[in-house]
Amino acid sequence: MVRQTSQNVKSPNVKNLSLFALLKGVIFAYIITIPFFIAFALILTYTNFPEKYISSAVMVTTIASILFAGSASAKSLKSRGWLNGGFVGLFYMLILYFLSSFVFRNFLVDRYVLTMVLIGVLAGAIGGILGVNFGTRSKSRKWKRK
């Protein structure tokens, strides 16, 4: 009996990673993040907002933008949204790290940086899971209606 292997055969229903989806997700995340950071800067400049809440506001904004970006990037995929979303979170955090390190001239990798990267990857993976599930549900509902 001859056994056939399908090592190089890709199923048309499964996309592993899409570079376009990754770029779309990272750009989407920064489109969400930048206006919020500008708003925080204006609030800090023109009000007496306590500076101790800045890191919490930055964390919430970062997590929310990565969640939405992971979801948006994985909606077009049929599987492995967690992987795509995780990479969106990783690339988002790496870009943010390099930009902030360049501005502050501090390329130190410490516990805070590693924690933020881990949070970014996890938020992106969760967003990717949600994106695949909601993306395929809405597509399947459209087909059922016809």
Salt bridges, closest charged atoms under 4 A:
none
